[in-house]
Amino acid sequence: MTSATARTRTPAPSVPPRLIATDLDGTLLRDDKSVSERTVAALAAAETAGIEVFFVTGRPARWMNVVADHVHGHGLAICANGAAVVDLHGGPGAHRFTKVRGLAAPNALEVVELLRAAAPGTSFAVDRTGGVHHEPEYPPLRMDPACSVAPVEKLLMADAACADEPILKLLAHHPEMAPDDFLALAREAAGGRAEITRSSPTALLEISAPGVTKAGTLALCCAERGISPAEVVAFGDMPNDVEMLSWAGASYAMGNAHPDVIAAASGRTVANNEDGVAVVIERILADRLSVEAG
């Protein structure tokens, strides 16, 4: 048995898939944020075979240029952990939001107060449809300069800069806590007032409106197309993928996945740097051809 085989568990979907839902960072993308030629070919082959491909990511729409050339006919992606559905056809800087499931500012402020009490030292950012706004203590993102910098209470005021833009996510960072410990503490402190998850290797939490997850928005998009959960194949690697992998009829944890993701998925593939998504897609298409050949 090869090492790759030992690290995979790729049972065939119970019904022919009609949609592939894949996370990006740590899943479809290699660590250098590229999409390999093998993966590009597999995505194109799936679409040619009549299987839609949806990118389902924690990324904001403004970070989607890395895959915008690979969305094929429908051009849609689910961004911000389900808070937005975006049409990528417009190209860089012209992405159109087709569905927004925003976080209300009063709800965000309540979560801020609870997390400040539970985890002193937490700093916050507010990710809106037009850009990110953060506190002075929040670690700035090199690829995403802040639209404004101020205490989060001011960022959430009705007269704040860009207050007319929906809030997609509240971000919370702690400089010392272990990521999973921070996640568990925040979920307990918030008590169901928001959806809290993480996808970063650091203690950075992503907070959405109650009920807003990758799985929930994917379910809405599938229902609009008459696609059942059993007809969906999903891929992921981090806690923000758990609900989606549990919902889909067939799901695969990457070889580099978080333990919670491995527990939630029905199968396992090799790591993102080994084109684990492409490995499964190629098998699904080969099985289809075998069935059609009789």
C-alpha positions as CSV (number, residue, x, y, z in Angstrom):
1,M,0.0,0.0,0.0
2,T,1.4,3.4,-1.0
3,S,1.6,6.3,1.5
4,A,-1.0,8.2,-0.6
5,T,-3.4,5.2,-0.5
6,A,-2.9,4.9,3.3
7,R,-3.9,8.5,3.7
8,T,-7.1,8.3,1.7
9,R,-10.5,6.9,2.1
10,T,-12.6,7.7,-1.0
11,P,-15.8,5.8,-1.0
12,A,-17.9,6.5,-4.1
13,P,-20.9,8.8,-3.6
14,S,-24.1,6.8,-3.1
15,V,-25.8,8.7,-6.0
16,P,-24.4,10.4,-9.0
17,P,-23.2,13.8,-7.9
18,R,-24.7,17.0,-9.5
19,L,-22.6,19.5,-7.5
20,I,-19.1,19.7,-6.1
21,A,-18.7,22.2,-3.2
22,T,-15.1,22.9,-2.3
23,D,-13.3,25.2,0.2
24,L,-10.3,27.1,-1.1
25,D,-7.5,27.8,1.3
26,G,-5.9,24.5,2.6
27,T,-8.3,22.6,0.3
28,L,-8.4,23.5,-3.4
29,L,-5.5,25.9,-3.3
30,R,-2.0,24.8,-2.6
31,D,-0.1,26.5,0.2
32,D,1.3,29.1,-2.3
33,K,-2.3,30.0,-3.1
34,S,-2.1,28.6,-6.6
35,V,-4.5,26.3,-8.4
36,S,-2.5,23.4,-10.0
37,E,-2.9,22.5,-13.6
38,R,-4.2,19.1,-12.5
39,T,-6.9,20.7,-10.4
40,V,-7.9,23.2,-13.2
41,A,-8.3,20.2,-15.5
42,A,-10.4,18.3,-13.0
43,L,-12.7,21.2,-12.4
44,A,-13.2,21.8,-16.1
45,A,-13.8,18.1,-16.7
46,A,-16.5,18.0,-13.9
47,E,-18.3,21.0,-15.5
48,T,-18.1,19.4,-18.9
49,A,-19.7,16.3,-17.4
50,G,-22.6,18.4,-16.1
51,I,-21.4,18.6,-12.5
52,E,-21.6,22.2,-11.1
53,V,-18.6,23.4,-9.1
54,F,-19.2,25.9,-6.2
55,F,-16.4,27.5,-4.4
56,V,-17.5,27.8,-0.7
57,T,-15.0,29.8,1.3
58,G,-14.4,32.0,4.3
59,R,-12.7,34.5,2.0
60,P,-14.4,37.9,1.2
61,A,-15.4,38.5,-2.4
62,R,-12.5,40.8,-2.9
63,W,-10.1,37.9,-2.4
64,M,-11.6,35.7,-5.1
65,N,-9.5,36.7,-8.0
66,V,-7.3,33.7,-7.4
67,V,-10.1,31.4,-8.7
68,A,-12.3,33.8,-10.8
69,D,-11.0,32.2,-14.0
70,H,-12.3,28.8,-13.0
71,V,-16.0,29.4,-12.1
72,H,-17.1,28.3,-15.6
73,G,-20.8,28.9,-16.6
74,H,-22.6,29.9,-13.5
75,G,-19.9,32.2,-12.1
76,L,-21.1,32.0,-8.5
77,A,-19.2,31.5,-5.3
78,I,-20.3,31.4,-1.7
79,C,-18.1,33.7,0.4
80,A,-17.6,34.8,4.0
81,N,-18.6,31.5,5.4
82,G,-22.1,31.7,3.8
83,A,-22.8,35.4,4.4
84,A,-22.7,36.2,0.7
85,V,-23.2,34.6,-2.7
86,V,-21.2,36.4,-5.3
87,D,-21.2,36.5,-9.1
88,L,-17.6,36.6,-10.2
89,H,-18.2,37.3,-13.9
90,G,-17.5,41.0,-13.5
91,G,-13.8,40.5,-12.9
92,P,-11.6,42.1,-10.2
93,G,-13.3,44.9,-8.3
94,A,-16.7,44.3,-10.0
95,H,-18.0,41.2,-8.2
96,R,-21.8,41.4,-7.8
97,F,-23.5,40.2,-4.6
98,T,-26.5,38.1,-5.5
99,K,-27.4,37.2,-1.9
100,V,-26.3,38.7,1.5
101,R,-27.0,37.2,4.9
102,G,-25.6,40.0,7.1
103,L,-24.9,40.3,10.8
104,A,-26.8,43.1,12.5
105,A,-24.7,45.7,14.2
106,P,-26.5,45.5,17.5
107,N,-26.0,41.7,17.5
108,A,-22.3,42.2,16.7
109,L,-21.9,44.7,19.5
110,E,-23.5,42.3,22.0
111,V,-21.0,39.6,20.9
112,V,-18.1,42.0,21.3
113,E,-19.1,42.8,24.9
114,L,-19.4,39.1,25.8
115,L,-16.0,38.2,24.2
116,R,-14.2,41.2,25.8
117,A,-15.5,39.9,29.2
118,A,-14.6,36.3,28.5
119,A,-11.2,36.9,26.8
120,P,-9.6,40.2,27.8
121,G,-7.1,41.3,25.1
122,T,-9.4,40.4,22.2
123,S,-9.3,42.9,19.3
124,F,-11.9,43.1,16.6
125,A,-12.4,43.8,12.9
126,V,-15.7,44.4,11.0
127,D,-15.8,42.9,7.5
128,R,-18.4,44.6,5.3
129,T,-19.3,44.1,1.7
130,G,-17.0,46.9,0.6
131,G,-13.9,46.3,2.8
132,V,-12.6,45.6,6.3
133,H,-12.5,48.1,9.3
134,H,-10.5,47.2,12.4
135,E,-9.3,48.4,15.8
136,P,-5.8,49.8,16.3
137,E,-4.7,46.6,18.1
138,Y,-6.0,44.2,15.5
139,P,-3.2,42.7,13.3
140,P,-3.5,44.3,9.9
141,L,-3.7,42.1,6.8
142,R,-1.1,42.9,4.3
143,M,-3.3,42.1,1.3
144,D,-6.4,43.9,2.6
145,P,-5.6,47.4,4.0
146,A,-8.3,48.8,6.4
147,C,-10.9,51.2,5.1
148,S,-10.9,52.7,8.6
149,V,-9.3,52.1,12.0
150,A,-11.2,52.9,15.3
151,P,-12.5,51.1,18.4
152,V,-15.0,48.5,17.3
153,E,-17.8,50.3,19.2
154,K,-17.4,53.2,16.8
155,L,-17.0,50.9,13.8
156,L,-20.5,49.5,14.6
157,M,-22.3,52.8,15.1
158,A,-25.1,53.8,12.8
159,D,-23.1,56.8,11.5
160,A,-19.8,54.9,11.1
161,A,-17.9,54.9,7.8
162,C,-19.6,52.6,5.3
163,A,-22.4,51.8,7.9
164,D,-24.7,51.4,4.9
165,E,-22.7,48.4,3.7
166,P,-23.9,45.0,5.3
167,I,-21.7,43.4,7.8
168,L,-20.6,40.0,6.6
169,K,-18.4,38.9,9.5
170,L,-17.1,40.2,12.8
171,L,-13.5,39.0,13.3
172,A,-12.0,38.5,16.7
173,H,-8.2,38.0,17.4
174,H,-6.5,37.0,20.6
175,P,-2.7,37.4,20.9
176,E,-2.1,34.5,23.3
177,M,-4.8,31.9,23.4
178,A,-4.6,28.6,21.5
179,P,-7.0,28.7,18.5
180,D,-9.3,25.9,19.5
181,D,-9.4,27.1,23.1
182,F,-10.4,30.5,22.0
183,L,-13.1,29.1,19.7
184,A,-14.6,26.9,22.5
185,L,-14.6,29.9,24.9
186,A,-16.2,32.2,22.5
187,R,-19.0,29.8,21.6
188,E,-19.8,29.3,25.2
189,A,-19.7,33.0,25.9
190,A,-21.9,34.0,22.9
191,G,-24.5,31.4,23.8
192,G,-26.0,31.0,20.3
193,R,-26.2,34.8,19.6
194,A,-24.0,34.2,16.5
195,E,-22.3,31.5,14.5
196,I,-18.6,31.4,15.5
197,T,-15.9,29.4,13.7
198,R,-12.4,29.6,12.5
199,S,-10.2,28.8,9.5
200,S,-6.9,30.4,10.4
201,P,-4.0,28.7,12.1
202,T,-3.9,31.6,14.6
203,A,-6.5,32.6,17.3
204,L,-8.7,34.4,14.8
205,L,-12.4,33.8,15.0
206,E,-15.0,34.5,12.3
207,I,-18.4,35.5,13.6
208,S,-21.6,35.5,11.4
209,A,-25.3,36.0,12.0
210,P,-27.1,33.2,13.8
211,G,-27.8,30.4,11.3
212,V,-25.3,31.6,8.7
213,T,-22.9,28.9,7.8
214,K,-21.4,27.5,4.6
215,A,-23.8,24.6,4.8
216,G,-26.9,26.8,5.2
217,T,-26.2,29.0,2.2
218,L,-25.1,26.0,0.1
219,A,-28.4,24.3,1.0
220,L,-30.2,27.4,-0.2
221,C,-28.3,27.5,-3.5
222,C,-28.9,23.7,-4.0
223,A,-32.6,24.0,-3.3
224,E,-32.9,26.7,-6.0
225,R,-31.4,24.2,-8.4
226,G,-33.4,21.2,-7.3
227,I,-30.3,19.5,-6.0
228,S,-30.5,17.3,-2.9
229,P,-27.8,16.9,-0.2
230,A,-27.2,13.4,-1.4
231,E,-26.2,14.8,-4.8
232,V,-23.5,17.0,-3.3
233,V,-19.8,16.2,-2.8
234,A,-18.0,18.5,-0.5
235,F,-14.3,19.1,0.5
236,G,-12.8,21.0,3.4
237,D,-10.0,21.2,5.9
238,M,-10.9,23.6,8.8
239,P,-13.7,24.0,11.5
240,N,-15.6,26.4,9.3
241,D,-16.2,23.4,6.9
242,V,-17.6,21.0,9.4
243,E,-21.3,21.8,8.9
244,M,-20.9,21.7,5.1
245,L,-19.2,18.3,5.2
246,S,-21.8,16.9,7.6
247,W,-24.6,18.2,5.3
248,A,-23.3,16.9,2.0
249,G,-24.1,13.3,0.9
250,A,-20.4,12.6,0.3
251,S,-17.6,14.6,1.9
252,Y,-13.9,14.5,2.0
253,A,-11.4,15.8,4.6
254,M,-8.1,16.8,3.2
255,G,-4.9,15.0,4.3
256,N,-4.0,18.2,6.1
257,A,-7.4,18.7,7.8
258,H,-8.2,19.6,11.4
259,P,-9.3,16.6,13.5
260,D,-12.9,17.9,13.7
261,V,-13.1,18.0,9.9
262,I,-11.8,14.4,9.7
263,A,-14.5,13.3,12.2
264,A,-17.2,15.1,10.2
265,A,-16.3,13.8,6.7
266,S,-17.4,10.6,5.2
267,G,-14.1,10.2,3.4
268,R,-10.6,11.4,3.2
269,T,-8.2,12.4,0.5
270,V,-4.6,13.5,0.3
271,A,-3.4,17.0,1.2
272,N,-4.0,20.2,-0.7
273,N,-0.4,20.3,-1.9
274,E,-1.0,16.8,-3.4
275,D,-4.2,17.9,-5.3
276,G,-6.6,16.0,-3.0
277,V,-9.7,17.5,-4.6
278,A,-8.6,16.6,-8.1
279,V,-7.8,13.0,-7.0
280,V,-11.5,12.5,-5.9
281,I,-13.0,14.3,-8.9
282,E,-10.9,12.2,-11.3
283,R,-12.2,9.0,-9.5
284,I,-15.8,10.2,-9.7
285,L,-15.6,10.9,-13.4
286,A,-13.8,7.6,-14.1
287,D,-16.5,5.7,-12.2
288,R,-19.1,7.5,-14.2
289,L,-17.5,6.6,-17.5
290,S,-17.2,3.0,-16.3
291,V,-20.9,2.8,-15.6
292,E,-21.8,4.4,-18.9
293,A,-19.6,1.9,-20.7
294,G,-21.6,-0.9,-19.1
